[in-house]
Amino acid sequence: MPAHLEGLRIALADRYMVERELGHGGNAVVYLARDLRHPRQVAIKVLSPELAQSVQTERFLREIEIAAGLTHPNILPLYDSGEADGFLYYVMPYVEGASLRIRLIRERQLSLDEALQLAGEVADALSYAHSHDVIHRDIKPENILLSSGHALVADFGIARAITAAGGDRLTQTGLIVGTPGYMSPEQAAGSEQLDGRSDIYSLACVLYEMLGGEPPHTGPTPQAILARQLVGEIRSLVPLRSSVTPRLDRVIRRALAPAAADRYPTAQAFAAAVGDAQRAPRQWGLQVPRRAALAGAVAAGFVLAGIWLGIQSLGGGVRDPRLGLAVFPFRASSAGARDWSEALPDLLATALEGTPGVRVADPWSLWRPLRPSRGAVAESPDRVDAERLAARAGARRFVLGSVTQVGGRLELNVRVYRAGLVESLHAFAVTAPPESLAALVQRVAVEVLGRVWERERIPGVPRIESYATHSADALKAYLLAKEAMRRGLVDSADAAIDRALALDSTFSLALVEATRIKSWAQFMRAQPYAGLLELAQRAVRYSDSLNERNQMRARAMLASARTDGVATAEALGRILQRDSTDLEAWELLAYCDLAYGWQYGRGAPEAEVANEHVLVLDSTDVPALARAAHLAASSEDAGRVRREIERLSRADTTNSLVRGGLWSLRALVASDADFPTLADRVSGAPPAEWLQVLRQLRAHRPERAELLLDRVRRAAGPGFPTRVAIGASAQVAVAE
């Protein structure tokens, strides 16, 4: 209820001459007044009686002094504040221009140039205030005043002062600090841990309204608005305004992400992204230069979280004081041994890697040239090829062997070589039943190390049982999961790792691998895996007995699950400092640069560098090929997209990740005449494939996403649930 004008005049008569009401809202009334000490007009904002009774006066005035210290050309200064006869008030300059709200009521939409200019000025004001630890909490058109064509942000720090001074009494009275439709989801949910990203969300709402004519989320009640915010479904601005490019639309959508971690980290970063989208619009079908010269970035090297990675050319050896060792796939000498040809040497490499003073070449990249076809099991090389591949990985000792399964026993014949020698250093055989797999590999590891170690005091090989599992079935399922993941069979890997953990829930190696597999599985299904953080925490909890590489990998996955990009990059930096051929570390780094690179000064160009390292190590790596497709789509360079289509077409096109990537890229560059036919074909594909297409179209060509979603709904039938098709839109939005 508005404060009584006459009562206010009497209360402030010694300082201000209150003339008339300028406007009012639910929590305050604004009056025009004349400052008697300094001949000037001012605006006095008086809190409503209900709000004034809910806050502690001294705390409110103390908090508001912080806002009074802000000095910025786009912030409306605070002249005075106080309490008089029950009126709690603060004083600001009187601005003769209209507020942005009045302007929008009159015109509904602003020109693109003016909207971006005003948003940039508000972002500058927010950036300054945030650097002084002041969050606005109520950015909306009413609080953006227009003076001589420029923005002035009013009420800085007022919401914070009210919240700090109100405490629990605000909650009890049901008063809301902030404005539904502009508040971030975390603010609407009552979070006390707000930061600048909450203001960025509000500013994005205002920018969306300046361009689209209404806020991104509307509803009959605050609860309805919050529900729509949490779903994350936002209508694209591209069909509403021809002047809005898909690139600018994506920038605004990112700032409106339901999760604060997915938004721009700072107001300055948001403003820069808006400016870049306006200065350098890109259109599909036009050739544009790549954002970064990949070769120059690789040649320059890079620093990750303060750790210099002395990474050499991947074609040469790695300088490392440790003993370099390479373990190759074993030759299967019987039909039943085929399942063990990769699994046993993989576990042997893990066992030897945990030995102090030993560096084992990463099997993933080492074995890539040994696969006769895409997705096939790697073959055992001859001595000459093995020596060449080992040298490329920086290893002068290498292990070859064969495996035979006769009856209920496995027999391994192992040969140990040193570069430059035709004859093996040592050859031996061991046998054991499959249920004694860990003990079998342990014996081989000890024997190998004893033959290749040329220094005094041979180090002990950590016992596999200490970090693996006592369950032979769990161990085999884990090894099958790793092999499936190397071949890009994500669903098979997911099922196998689930079996391993069902048999032994404390299996530390499997827990580390599971975090990686589940991350990819959730990407494939466009469904967040709710247990990923808990899984990563368990992996770290049981990682004490693992070798250093796997301990760091566990920490990297936990940091990634916590969206802590800096900690993720630090852990990956240490892994790559030890071994620049670690394919899995490069792969996670590429993801980290894309998802969290803004936290440590990296982004898509650096992600591309890391991803190309993966493809140099293994040109058939399906996750890296899928990421390359994503990066090509993000470039909005039609020529680059077509080149990536050619590369993907040479990959394993039976893989759903590859097929989804191909569908996505073709959908982006198809002509308007051809796209409906393509959409019909995509709608008949498995959900794991059309969800990838829908994700890319929503990000880069939202008008086509709606058409595809319509086709998917029509295609729904037996075995292809309608609810999947209908829920896809919200599902993808939340997953991103």
Secondary structure, 3 states (H helix, E strand, C coil): CCCCHHHHHHHCCCCEEEEEEEEECCCEEEEEEEECCCCEEEEEEEECHHHHHHCCHHHHHHHHHHHHCCCCCCECCCCEEEEECCEEEEEEECCCCCEHHHHHHHHCCCCHHHHHHHHHHHHHHHHHHHHCCCCCCCCCHHHEEEECCEEEECCCCHHHHHHHHHCHHHHHHCCCCCCCCCCCHHHHCCCCCCCHHHHHHHHHHHHHHHHHCCCCCCCCCHHHHHHHHHHCCCCCCCCCCCCCCHHHHHHHHHHCCCCHHHCCCCHHHHHHHHHHHHHCCCCCCCCCCCCCCHHHHHHHCCEECCEECCCCCCCCCCCCCCEEEEECCCEECCHHHCCHHHHHHHHHHHHHHCCCCEEECCHHHHCHHHCCCCCCCCCCCCHHHHHHHHHHCCCCEEEEEEEEEECCEEEEEEEEEECCCCCCCEEEEEEECHHHHHHHHHHHHHHHHHHHCCCCCCCCCCCHHHCCCCCHHHHHHHHHHHHHHHCCCHHHHHHHHHHHHHHCCCCHHHHHHHHHHHHHHHHHHCCCCCCHHHHHHHHHHCCCCCCHHHHHHHHHHHHHHCCCHHHHHHHHHHHHHHCCCCHHHHHHHHHHHHHHHHHCCCCHHHHHHHHHHHHHHCCCCHHHHHHHHHHHHHHCCHHHHHHHHHHHHCCCCCCHHHHHHHHHHHHHHCCCCCHHHHHHHHHCCCHHHHHHHHHHHHHHCHHHHHHHHHHHHHHCECCECHHHHHHHHHHHHHHC
